[in-house]
Amino acid sequence: MPEDCIFCQIVAGEMPAFVLEQDEHTLTFMDIAPATRGHALVIPKRHATDLWDIEPDQLAAVAAAAQRQALRARDRLGAAGVNLINSCGPRAWQTVFHFHIHVIPRYEGDPLRLPWTPTPGDMDAIAAVARELS
């Protein structure tokens, strides 16, 4: 556990958090800079820096906990939808270097605007990248 990791400190009980759920592998708590009402974070209890670092079993546990939180947001807060967001690395806006998934409830008329608006891409370029990734 890195000494300066705030999420590890929350797991250890050294920093306060509004905990919503925890199990053997995960901890779900409220984001203190929420994008919308009910914005929560789901983390593995075992430190992993990012998506490239997390073990598959821990990733699966976090994904399952994120789904549970999304269902609670729908059923208890009336969310019309949910964004699950993970940022991997500084170029992808990661600011806390302990893997986490944002569970962001979405409501009609909420103020959140994501920075990417899908537009059609160049099919030849997409095909070329697909070949590189296959």
N, C-alpha and C positions, 0 to 999 in steps of 0.2 A: 504494500500500500504506500504510494507516494505521500510524504508528509504534507505536501501543499495541495493535495486533491480534496476539494471541498465536498465532493460527493462521497468519497471514502470517509471523511469526517462525519457526514450525515449518517452513513451506514453504521459507523462506530458509536453513534450517539453523542459525539463531541460537538456537533453543530445542530441547532434546532431545525425542524422541518414539520410541515403539516402532512403527516404520513396518512395515506389513504389505504394502503394495502402492503403487505409484505409476505413473502414465503421464504423457503429455504434459499432460493437463488436470486430473488428480485426485491426491489423496493420501489413503490410508487408514491410520489408525493407532489404537492402543489408547486408549480413554478411561481417564484416570487416576483417575476416580471411578466405577468400573463398577457398573451396576445388576445385572448377572449375569456369569457367567464368559464371557469373549470379547467383551464390549461394545466396539464399535469406532466410530470416527467416520470419515465420508467427507466430504471438502471439495473445492471447486474450488481449484486453485492460484492462479487469478486472483481477487483479492478481490471479493466481492459481499457486501453487508451481510446480506441475507435473501432470502426467496422472492420478494419484490416487486422485488428489485434484480438477481437473477441472470439472465444471458442464457440464452435457451432451449437453445442448444447446450451451454453449461456445465452446465445442469440435467440434460440428457440424459446427459452424460458421468458426472455424479455418480450418477444413478439406475442406470446400467449398472454402475458400480463397487460401489454398494451391493448390487446383485443378486449380483455375484461374491463379495462378502464374506458375504452370507447363505448362499450355497451352500457356502462354506468352513466356516462355522459348523455347518451341517448335516452335511457330509461328514467334517470333521476333529474336531469337538467333540461330535457326536451331538445337536445341538440338535433339539428336537421342533417348533420353530417359531421365528419371528423377528418382532420389532416393528421397523418403520422409523419413526422419529420425527423430525420437523422442527418446531422452534418458531420462529414468525415474529413478532418483536416482544416487548417486555417483558410485555404482557398475556397472551401465550402461553408464558411462561416462558423466553424466549430470554435467555441471559446472556452468551454470546460472540457478538459482532455481526459474524460472518463466517459465511456460509451453511454449514450442515452437516446431515448426516443421521446420526442415531444408528442403528447396526445392533445391536440387542439380541437375542442368542440367548435362547430360552426353553426351559426344562427342566421336566419334571414336578416339582412341589413347589418351584420356585424362589420366592424371597421377594418378587419384584417385583409390586406391585399398582398398576395405573394409576389415576389419579384420576377416571376417568369410567366409570360403569356404565350401559350402554345400557338405556333404558326407553322404552316406546312414547310417541310424541309426539302432539300434537293435529294431526290430519290437515288441518283447515281452516287452521291457522297454517302448517303445512308447505307447503300449496298456495299460500298467499299469498306466502310468501318465494320459492317457486319461480317465481312470476310476476314478482317483482321481479328475480330473477337471470336470467331467460330473455331 
